[in-house]
């Protein structure tokens, strides 16, 4: 496809595309924010509909439905947490341990939108699992695989900064400036809503 949008899979029910970092998943409210992945896909496939989203700063795999029936079926898998998602991220600092989890309730930080915050009274439960993939002692960076068990807005970004290791480039959550926010949706597994086949897609990251 033009405009750097790679397709990993397409049939009459769905398609799997790779979103570049910096491109919106869906149109924004302002006129200058209308360019987005779903609009570019709809220019070629008018029946494409959104099922889930990635933050503008995040790159990686997204599944889109073709038609409302498929949108309902795929959305149901996300709502029931039947979709397996993995992300690769580069974190500031060197993590202690090889794996762990972060369970911190979250809510919108209204005075500082679009930031989210940890709130033990009003926040919704949120759980992230992490696994260390490697470290760069010279740069003092840790490469991790992240599993968002829940799917809160900015969950991975807030949870990582909450344990003292913001995602590289994530200025919104206290990281130092970098070329980009180093967060990539690297693996997506779901059940095909028509065939019942388990579909697995993997994408390597560019950082």
C-alpha positions in Angstrom: 0.0 0.0 0.0 1.0 3.6 -0.4 1.8 5.8 2.6 3.9 3.1 4.3 0.9 0.9 5.4 1.8 -2.7 5.2 -0.9 -5.4 5.1 -0.1 -8.7 6.8 -3.4 -10.4 5.8 -6.7 -9.8 4.0 -9.8 -11.7 3.2 -13.5 -11.0 2.9 -14.0 -10.9 6.7 -11.0 -8.9 8.0 -7.6 -7.5 7.4 -4.4 -7.1 9.5 -2.4 -4.0 8.9 0.7 -2.5 10.5 0.3 1.1 11.8 3.4 3.4 11.6 4.3 5.4 14.7 2.9 8.9 14.5 -0.3 8.0 12.6 -3.6 8.1 14.3 -5.7 4.8 14.4 -9.0 6.7 13.9 -9.8 10.3 12.9 -9.3 13.0 15.6 -11.8 15.8 16.3 -9.9 18.6 14.6 -9.8 19.0 10.8 -6.0 18.6 10.7 -6.3 15.2 12.5 -8.4 13.4 9.9 -5.5 11.4 8.4 -5.5 8.0 10.1 -5.0 4.3 9.4 -8.6 3.4 9.1 -9.2 6.3 6.6 -6.3 5.2 4.4 -7.6 1.6 4.5 -11.1 2.6 3.6 -9.8 4.4 0.6 -9.0 1.0 -0.8 -11.5 -1.2 1.1 -14.6 0.9 1.8 -16.2 -1.8 4.1 -13.3 -1.7 6.6 -14.3 -0.9 10.2 -12.4 -0.3 13.4 -12.2 -3.0 16.1 -9.5 -1.7 18.5 -7.0 1.2 18.6 -3.3 1.9 19.2 -2.0 5.2 20.5 -0.7 7.6 17.9 2.9 7.1 19.1 2.7 3.3 19.0 3.4 1.2 15.9 2.4 -2.3 15.1 -0.3 -4.8 14.3 -4.0 -4.0 14.1 -6.9 -6.1 13.0 -9.8 -4.4 11.1 -13.2 -5.9 10.3 -14.9 -5.9 6.9 -18.5 -5.1 7.6 -20.6 -4.7 10.7 -21.2 -8.4 11.4 -17.4 -9.0 11.5 -16.9 -5.9 13.5 -19.3 -7.2 16.2 -17.7 -10.6 16.2 -14.1 -9.3 16.5 -15.0 -6.7 19.0 -16.6 -9.4 21.2 -13.3 -11.2 21.3 -11.6 -8.1 22.6 -14.3 -7.4 25.2 -14.0 -11.0 26.5 -10.2 -10.8 26.5 -9.9 -13.7 24.1 -7.4 -11.8 21.9 -3.7 -12.2 22.9 -1.6 -9.1 22.4 2.1 -8.7 23.0 4.2 -5.5 22.7 7.9 -4.9 22.6 9.2 -1.8 24.3 12.5 -0.2 25.2 12.6 1.2 28.7 14.8 3.7 30.5 17.0 2.1 33.1 18.0 -1.4 33.9 15.2 -3.6 35.3 15.7 -5.9 38.3 14.6 -9.5 37.6 13.6 -11.4 34.5 9.8 -11.0 34.7 7.1 -9.5 36.7 3.7 -7.8 36.7 2.3 -4.4 37.5 -1.2 -4.2 39.0 -2.1 -0.6 39.5 -5.6 0.9 39.1 -5.9 3.7 36.5 -8.1 6.6 35.6 -7.9 9.7 33.4 -5.9 12.6 34.8 -8.5 15.2 33.8 -6.5 18.4 34.5 -3.6 16.9 32.5 -5.4 15.2 29.6 -4.6 13.0 27.8 -2.5 11.7 30.6 -3.7 8.8 32.8 -2.9 8.4 36.5 -2.8 5.7 39.2 -5.7 6.1 41.6 -6.4 3.5 44.2 -9.9 4.9 45.1 -11.4 5.7 41.7 -9.2 3.9 39.2 -10.2 0.8 37.2 -8.2 -2.4 37.7 -5.3 -2.7 35.3 -2.7 -5.5 35.0 0.4 -5.6 32.9 2.9 -8.5 32.7 6.5 -7.9 31.6 9.3 -10.2 30.5 12.9 -9.0 30.1 14.3 -9.6 26.6 17.7 -8.0 27.1 19.6 -5.0 28.4 22.0 -2.3 27.1 24.3 -1.4 30.0 26.0 1.4 28.1 22.7 3.1 27.1 21.0 2.0 30.4 18.0 0.6 28.5 15.9 -2.6 29.1 14.1 -4.3 26.2 10.9 -6.0 27.3 7.9 -7.9 26.1 4.7 -6.5 27.6 1.3 -8.2 27.9 -1.6 -6.0 28.7 -4.0 -8.4 30.5 -6.5 -5.5 30.7 -6.7 -2.9 28.0 -6.8 0.6 29.6 -5.8 3.7 27.7 -2.0 4.3 28.0 -1.8 1.3 30.3 1.6 0.1 29.3 3.0 3.6 29.3 1.7 4.5 32.7 2.5 1.2 34.3 6.1 1.3 33.1 6.7 4.8 34.3 5.0 3.9 37.6 7.8 1.4 38.3 10.5 3.9 37.5 11.2 2.8 33.9 9.3 5.0 31.4 9.3 3.9 27.8 12.1 5.5 25.8 10.9 8.7 24.1 7.6 8.9 26.0 7.7 12.6 27.0 4.1 12.5 28.3 5.2 10.1 31.1 8.5 11.6 32.0 11.0 10.0 29.6 13.8 11.9 28.0 13.5 13.0 24.3 14.2 10.4 21.7 13.5 9.8 18.0 10.2 8.1 18.8 8.2 6.4 21.6 9.7 2.9 21.6 6.5 0.9 21.9 5.5 -1.6 19.2 2.5 -4.0 19.0 4.5 -7.1 18.0 2.1 -10.0 18.3 -1.6 -10.5 17.8 -3.6 -13.7 18.1 -7.3 -14.1 17.6 -9.9 -16.5 16.2 -11.1 -16.0 12.7 -14.8 -15.1 13.1 -15.9 -17.1 10.0 -13.5 -20.1 9.9 -12.8 -20.5 13.6 -9.1 -20.8 12.7 -6.6 -19.4 15.2 -4.8 -16.5 13.5 -1.3 -15.4 14.7 0.7 -12.5 13.4 4.1 -11.3 14.4 5.9 -8.0 13.5 9.4 -7.0 14.3 10.1 -3.6 15.7 12.4 -0.9 14.2 14.1 0.2 17.4 
